Amino acid sequence: MGSEHGSTGGTTASPPHRSDTRLRVNGKPHTLSVDHRRVLLDVLREDLDLTGAKKGCDHGQCGACTVLVDGRRVNSCLLLAVSLDGCDVTTVEGLSGDGEAPHPLQRAFLERDAFQCGYCTPGQLCSAVGAIAEAEAGHPSHVTDVRAASGPVALSREEIRERLSGNLCRCGAYPRIVDAVEDVVR
C-alpha cells in the first residue's frame, strides 16, 4: 500500500515529454527531438553548439540572449523551443550569411570599438539588426513622433537608444554602440 505522499513502489518516472521540432538556424535546417520545457537559448547553445547568444539573467531582462526569429528580435531565454517549430532563427553566427565578410553592423562595432568585455555584443548586434528592420517597416518606438507621416522611421540617436534599451551593457559601451548603429543606417 502506498503512502499519500510517496509512490506505490516499483514504477519509474515517465521520460520527459518531447516533440520533433524543425528549425532553420542560420539558413540550415535542423530537426531536433526537444523536451517541451527547454528554451531556445539552451537548444542553440547545447544542441547546436551556437554559443554566441549568452545566458545572462535567464529572465528576459538583459538582452544577452537576443536572436532573430522570423526576422524579429526575441529573448531566446524566454521562448520554448517547441513553440518555434518551422521558424527561421538567426544568431550572431549567422548575421553575415554564407559569406566570409562580417555583417555591416559587426564591422561598425569593430571600427567604433563598441564593446569592451564582449559578453553582451552578440545580443546587441542581433537587437540592432532587428531594430533597423522594425524602423524600416515603419514600426514606431516609444519616442517616435506618430503624428509624422507614416512609413520608415528615421533612426536618430534617440530612436536608436530607445530601441536598444532592452539590451544591457555592464561595461557602459552605449555611446559607441549607438555610434556604430548610426554609421550603418546613414
C-alpha positions in Angstrom: 0.0 0.0 0.0 1.5 3.4 -1.0 1.5 6.4 1.2 -0.4 9.6 0.3 3.0 11.4 -0.1 5.0 8.8 -2.0 4.9 6.4 -4.9 3.4 3.0 -4.8 6.8 1.4 -5.4 8.5 -0.3 -8.4 7.5 2.1 -11.2 9.9 4.6 -12.7 9.0 8.2 -13.7 8.0 8.5 -17.3 10.5 10.2 -19.6 10.1 13.9 -20.2 7.7 14.8 -23.0 9.5 15.5 -26.3 8.5 16.6 -29.8 10.3 16.7 -33.0 10.9 20.3 -33.8 12.0 21.7 -37.1 14.1 24.9 -37.0 16.0 26.6 -39.8 19.0 28.1 -37.9 21.3 30.4 -39.8 20.0 29.1 -43.1 20.5 25.4 -42.2 17.6 23.0 -41.5 17.6 21.1 -38.2 15.1 18.5 -36.8 15.6 18.0 -33.1 13.8 15.9 -30.5 13.2 18.6 -27.9 11.9 18.4 -24.4 8.8 20.6 -24.1 10.4 22.5 -21.2 13.6 23.6 -23.0 14.1 27.2 -24.1 15.5 28.2 -27.5 18.7 29.5 -25.9 19.6 26.2 -24.4 18.9 24.3 -27.6 21.1 26.7 -29.6 24.0 26.6 -27.1 23.8 22.9 -26.0 22.4 21.0 -29.0 23.6 23.1 -32.0 26.9 24.4 -30.4 26.0 28.0 -31.3 27.4 29.8 -28.2 27.1 33.4 -29.4 23.8 34.1 -27.7 24.6 34.3 -24.0 22.8 33.3 -20.9 22.8 36.5 -18.8 19.9 36.9 -16.4 17.8 34.0 -17.7 14.7 36.2 -17.1 14.5 38.2 -20.4 15.7 41.4 -18.7 19.3 41.8 -20.0 19.1 41.0 -23.8 22.3 39.0 -23.9 20.4 36.1 -25.4 18.7 38.2 -28.2 18.4 36.4 -31.6 16.1 36.9 -34.5 13.1 34.6 -35.1 11.5 35.0 -38.5 13.3 38.4 -38.6 12.1 39.7 -35.3 14.3 40.1 -32.3 13.4 37.9 -29.3 14.9 36.9 -25.9 15.7 33.3 -26.6 15.8 32.5 -22.8 12.0 33.0 -22.7 10.8 31.0 -25.7 10.1 27.4 -25.5 11.9 25.8 -28.5 8.9 23.5 -29.4 6.7 26.6 -29.9 9.0 27.7 -32.8 8.5 24.6 -35.0 9.0 25.7 -38.6 10.6 29.1 -37.7 13.8 30.7 -39.1 16.3 31.5 -36.4 19.3 33.8 -36.9 22.0 34.0 -34.3 25.0 36.3 -34.3 26.9 33.5 -36.0 24.5 33.7 -39.0 24.4 37.5 -39.4 26.9 37.5 -42.2 25.0 34.8 -44.1 27.1 32.3 -46.1 29.9 34.9 -46.8 33.2 35.3 -45.0 32.8 39.0 -44.6 31.3 40.3 -41.4 27.8 41.9 -41.3 28.0 45.7 -41.7 27.0 46.1 -38.0 29.8 43.7 -36.9 32.3 45.8 -38.9 30.9 49.0 -37.4 31.1 47.6 -33.9 34.8 46.8 -34.6 35.5 50.2 -36.1 33.8 52.1 -33.3 35.2 49.9 -30.6 31.6 49.4 -29.5 32.3 46.7 -26.9 34.6 46.0 -24.0 34.2 42.6 -22.5 32.1 41.5 -25.4 29.6 39.4 -23.4 26.6 41.5 -24.5 27.8 42.1 -28.0 26.0 39.2 -29.8 22.7 40.3 -28.3 23.4 43.9 -29.1 24.1 43.0 -32.7 21.0 40.9 -33.2 18.9 43.5 -31.5 20.3 46.3 -33.7 19.6 44.2 -36.8 16.0 43.7 -35.7 15.6 47.4 -34.6 16.8 48.6 -38.0 14.3 46.3 -39.8 11.5 47.4 -37.5 12.2 51.1 -38.2 12.4 50.4 -42.0 9.0 48.7 -41.7 7.6 51.8 -40.0 7.1 50.3 -36.5 7.1 53.2 -34.0 9.0 53.1 -30.7 8.1 55.0 -27.5 9.9 58.1 -28.8 8.7 58.1 -32.4 6.5 61.1 -33.4 3.5 59.2 -34.6 1.9 62.4 -35.9 4.6 62.4 -38.6 3.9 60.8 -41.9 3.7 57.0 -42.0 6.5 54.9 -43.5 10.0 54.1 -42.4 11.1 55.7 -39.1 14.3 57.7 -39.2 16.8 56.3 -36.7 18.0 59.3 -34.7 20.3 58.8 -31.8 17.3 59.0 -29.5 15.4 56.4 -31.6 18.5 54.0 -31.5 18.9 54.4 -27.8 15.2 53.7 -27.2 15.0 50.7 -29.5 18.2 49.1 -28.0 17.2 49.9 -24.4 16.3 46.2 -23.7 19.9 45.2 -24.1 22.2 46.0 -21.2 25.9 46.5 -21.3 27.7 46.3 -17.9 30.8 47.9 -19.4 28.9 51.0 -20.5 29.8 51.0 -24.2 26.4 52.5 -25.0 27.6 55.7 -26.8 29.8 53.7 -29.1 27.1 51.1 -29.8 24.8 54.0 -30.8 27.6 55.4 -33.0 28.0 52.0 -34.7 24.3 51.6 -35.4 24.2 55.2 -36.7 27.1 54.5 -39.0 25.2 51.6 -40.6 21.9 53.4 -41.1 23.4 56.5 -42.6 
